[in-house]
Amino acid sequence: MGGQQGDERDESGMDISLKDLSRKLEEFAKARDWEKYHSPRNLLLAMVGEVGELSEIFQWKGEVARGLPNWEESDKEHLGEELSDVLLYLIRLADICGIDLGDAAAKKIVKNASKYPAKLF
């Protein structure tokens, strides 16, 4: 899966790559004999469920300021957990589909830069 992801850190505070997360997810699934359930369809539906949970956090808050300055730490922690759930399912889905997510994302950024040149916006 691609290179380093800026704010993802492992337990020691070190940067953690998509490949590291992918490896940990695979080990987690194997240890629990969950691989048989990790079909693309099942992983996608699980991720959509997590996106729903993420949406509920913002549902009645209206617009919120960048950095969430008025949020309680417990709300920010909950947000981090739900964002992580979505990310982890996305990584696992990409792996099961044989997609190098880091590479695909890097290529998409280049494609978007070409499609939407800064000088026009």
C-alpha positions in Angstrom: 0.0 0.0 0.0 1.8 3.3 -0.4 3.9 5.6 1.7 3.7 7.3 5.0 0.5 8.9 6.2 1.1 12.1 8.1 -0.9 11.9 11.3 -1.2 8.1 11.6 0.9 7.0 14.6 1.4 3.6 16.2 1.4 3.1 19.9 4.9 4.4 20.2 4.1 7.7 18.5 6.0 6.8 15.3 4.5 7.3 11.9 2.7 4.3 10.6 2.3 3.4 6.9 -0.7 2.1 5.1 1.3 -1.1 4.6 1.8 -1.4 8.4 -1.9 -1.0 9.0 -2.7 -3.5 6.3 -0.4 -6.0 7.9 -1.9 -5.5 11.3 -5.4 -5.9 9.9 -4.5 -9.1 8.1 -2.9 -10.5 11.3 -6.0 -9.5 13.3 -8.4 -11.2 10.9 -6.3 -14.3 10.6 -6.0 -14.7 14.4 -9.8 -14.7 14.7 -10.4 -16.7 11.6 -12.4 -13.8 10.1 -10.8 -13.9 6.6 -13.8 -16.0 5.3 -16.1 -13.1 6.1 -13.9 -10.4 4.5 -15.4 -10.4 1.1 -15.4 -7.1 -0.9 -19.2 -6.8 -0.4 -19.1 -7.5 3.4 -16.2 -5.1 3.9 -17.9 -2.4 1.9 -21.2 -2.7 3.8 -19.3 -2.7 7.1 -17.5 0.5 6.0 -20.8 2.1 5.0 -22.2 1.4 8.4 -19.1 3.1 10.0 -19.6 6.1 7.7 -23.2 6.2 9.1 -21.8 6.3 12.6 -19.4 9.0 11.7 -22.2 11.0 10.1 -24.2 10.8 13.3 -21.5 12.6 15.2 -22.0 15.7 13.0 -25.7 15.2 12.3 -27.2 18.0 14.5 -24.2 20.2 15.0 -24.6 22.4 12.0 -21.3 23.8 10.7 -18.3 23.3 13.0 -15.1 25.3 13.2 -11.9 23.8 11.9 -10.1 22.0 14.7 -13.3 21.6 16.6 -12.4 24.1 19.3 -15.8 23.9 21.1 -15.9 20.1 21.3 -15.3 18.1 24.4 -12.2 15.9 24.4 -14.4 12.8 24.7 -16.3 13.9 21.6 -13.0 14.3 19.7 -11.9 10.9 20.9 -15.2 9.3 19.7 -14.7 11.1 16.3 -11.2 9.7 16.1 -12.5 6.2 16.7 -15.1 6.4 14.0 -12.7 7.9 11.5 -10.3 5.1 12.3 -13.1 2.5 11.7 -13.8 3.9 8.3 -10.0 4.0 7.4 -9.4 0.5 8.6 -12.3 -1.0 6.6 -11.2 1.0 3.6 -7.6 -0.3 3.8 -8.9 -3.9 4.3 -11.3 -3.5 1.3 -8.5 -2.3 -0.9 -6.3 -5.2 0.1 -8.9 -7.8 -0.5 -9.6 -6.2 -3.9 -5.8 -6.2 -4.8 -5.6 -2.4 -4.9 -2.5 -0.6 -3.7 -4.3 2.2 -1.9 -1.3 4.5 -1.4 -0.4 4.2 -5.0 -4.0 4.7 -6.2 -4.3 7.8 -4.0 -1.1 9.3 -5.2 -2.1 8.8 -8.8 -5.5 10.3 -8.1 -3.9 13.5 -6.6 -1.9 13.9 -9.8 -5.0 13.3 -11.9 -7.0 15.9 -9.9 -4.2 18.4 -10.2 -4.4 18.1 -14.0 -8.2 18.2 -14.0 -8.3 21.2 -11.7 -5.3 23.4 -12.3 -4.6 25.8 -9.5 -4.4 28.8 -11.9 -8.0 28.3 -12.8 -9.3 28.3 -9.3 
